[in-house]
Amino acid sequence: MNVILELIVIILGVFFGIFFFSNTVLPIICGVPRAAWWAVRGRVKPHAPFLYLIAPVIWVVALIVVVAILDSVLSDEARRMMWDAFLEIGVHLGAGLALARVVFSSSARHDMNLDFLSFIARYMTDTGVAFVMEKYANLEAPKPSDADN
């Protein structure tokens, strides 16, 4: 029974690692430097890289709150499972899988490129729009929705 429970904890850790890594670390290591470079080049407004940090910060704060609540509510046995080494193994494995997907999968890089362009579209300058239209001629240039205006 312990082996099954530990496998379940590892699997939960993998899913959590993928989710957390994809929502916090990837935007920071991929989106922020790119947005900063685009801001330096005049393609986006100067405050765009800072706005890219809002979602990861919200996710980290939400995680801290959830862990604090769980830590105060759970029994000693459940708390021991929450801080178990198998959960940590799963989280690291999930983060590694998410990173490997981004590094080795061209479709994942394409998705990240589209996500970046759709986020940054409302902050683009005319120079940025011209750059996107030239460089990504096969893609439709992202446009802010009417609700954003």
C-alpha positions as CSV (number, residue, x, y, z in Angstrom):
1,M,0.0,0.0,0.0
2,N,2.9,2.4,0.8
3,V,4.3,1.9,-2.7
4,I,1.0,2.8,-4.4
5,L,0.7,5.9,-2.1
6,E,4.3,7.0,-3.0
7,L,3.6,6.5,-6.7
8,I,0.5,8.7,-6.4
9,V,2.5,11.3,-4.6
10,I,5.2,11.3,-7.3
11,I,2.5,11.6,-10.0
12,L,0.9,14.5,-8.2
13,G,4.3,16.1,-7.9
14,V,5.0,15.7,-11.6
15,F,1.7,17.4,-12.5
16,F,2.4,20.2,-10.0
17,G,5.9,20.6,-11.3
18,I,4.8,21.0,-14.9
19,F,2.0,23.4,-13.9
20,F,4.1,25.6,-11.6
21,F,7.2,25.6,-13.9
22,S,5.0,26.5,-17.0
23,N,3.2,29.3,-15.2
24,T,6.1,30.9,-13.3
25,V,9.6,30.0,-14.4
26,L,9.1,29.8,-18.2
27,P,7.5,33.3,-18.5
28,I,10.4,34.7,-16.4
29,I,13.2,33.0,-18.2
30,C,11.7,33.2,-21.7
31,G,9.3,36.2,-21.8
32,V,10.9,38.8,-19.6
33,P,14.3,38.9,-21.4
34,R,12.6,39.0,-24.8
35,A,10.2,41.7,-23.7
36,A,13.1,43.7,-22.2
37,W,15.1,43.4,-25.5
38,W,12.1,44.5,-27.5
39,A,11.7,47.5,-25.2
40,V,15.3,48.4,-25.6
41,R,14.9,48.1,-29.4
42,G,11.7,50.3,-29.3
43,R,9.4,47.6,-30.4
44,V,7.2,47.7,-27.2
45,K,6.5,50.3,-24.6
46,P,9.2,50.4,-21.8
47,H,6.9,49.1,-19.1
48,A,6.0,45.9,-21.0
49,P,8.7,43.7,-19.4
50,F,7.5,44.6,-15.9
51,L,3.9,43.7,-16.8
52,Y,5.2,40.3,-17.9
53,L,6.1,39.6,-14.3
54,I,2.6,40.1,-12.9
55,A,1.2,36.6,-13.6
56,P,4.2,34.7,-12.2
57,V,4.1,36.8,-9.0
58,I,0.4,36.1,-8.6
59,W,1.0,32.4,-9.0
60,V,3.8,32.3,-6.4
61,V,1.8,34.3,-3.9
62,A,-1.2,31.9,-4.5
63,L,1.1,28.9,-4.0
64,I,2.4,30.3,-0.7
65,V,-1.1,30.9,0.6
66,V,-2.3,27.5,-0.4
67,V,0.7,25.8,1.2
68,A,0.3,27.8,4.4
69,I,-3.4,26.9,4.6
70,L,-2.7,23.2,3.9
71,D,0.1,23.2,6.5
72,S,-2.1,24.6,9.2
73,V,-5.2,22.4,8.4
74,L,-3.7,19.0,7.6
75,S,-3.0,16.3,10.2
76,D,0.6,15.3,11.1
77,E,0.5,12.3,8.7
78,A,-0.9,14.4,5.8
79,R,1.7,17.1,6.5
80,R,4.5,14.5,6.4
81,M,3.2,13.4,3.0
82,M,3.1,17.0,1.8
83,W,6.7,17.5,2.6
84,D,7.7,14.0,1.4
85,A,10.8,13.4,-0.7
86,F,8.7,11.6,-3.2
87,L,6.7,14.8,-3.8
88,E,9.9,16.7,-4.3
89,I,11.2,14.1,-6.8
90,G,7.9,14.4,-8.7
91,V,8.1,18.2,-8.8
92,H,11.6,18.1,-10.1
93,L,10.7,15.5,-12.7
94,G,7.7,17.6,-13.8
95,A,9.8,20.8,-14.1
96,G,12.4,18.8,-16.0
97,L,9.8,17.5,-18.4
98,A,8.4,21.0,-19.0
99,L,11.9,22.3,-19.7
100,A,12.7,19.4,-22.0
101,R,9.5,20.0,-23.9
102,V,10.4,23.7,-24.5
103,V,14.0,22.9,-25.4
104,F,13.4,20.0,-27.7
105,S,9.9,20.5,-29.2
106,S,9.5,23.0,-32.0
107,S,5.8,23.1,-31.5
108,A,6.3,24.1,-27.8
109,R,8.6,26.9,-28.9
110,H,6.0,28.0,-31.6
111,D,3.3,28.0,-28.9
112,M,5.5,30.1,-26.6
113,N,6.2,32.5,-29.5
114,L,2.5,32.9,-30.1
115,D,1.8,33.4,-26.4
116,F,4.5,36.1,-26.3
117,L,3.1,37.9,-29.3
118,S,-0.5,37.7,-28.1
119,F,0.5,39.2,-24.7
120,I,2.8,41.9,-26.0
121,A,0.5,43.0,-28.9
122,R,-1.3,45.6,-26.9
123,Y,2.1,47.2,-25.9
124,M,3.7,47.2,-29.3
125,T,4.8,50.4,-31.0
126,D,4.6,51.0,-34.7
127,T,8.2,49.7,-35.0
128,G,7.2,46.5,-33.2
129,V,4.2,45.9,-35.5
130,A,6.3,46.4,-38.6
131,F,8.9,44.0,-37.1
132,V,6.3,41.3,-36.4
133,M,4.7,41.7,-39.9
134,E,8.1,41.4,-41.5
135,K,9.6,38.6,-39.4
136,Y,6.4,36.5,-39.0
137,A,4.8,37.0,-42.4
138,N,3.3,33.6,-42.2
139,L,1.6,34.4,-38.9
140,E,-1.3,36.8,-38.4
141,A,-0.1,39.7,-36.4
142,P,-1.7,39.6,-32.9
143,K,-4.2,42.4,-32.3
144,P,-5.6,43.5,-29.0
145,S,-9.2,42.6,-28.5
146,D,-11.9,45.3,-28.5
147,A,-12.5,44.6,-24.8
148,D,-8.9,45.7,-24.0
149,N,-9.5,49.2,-25.4
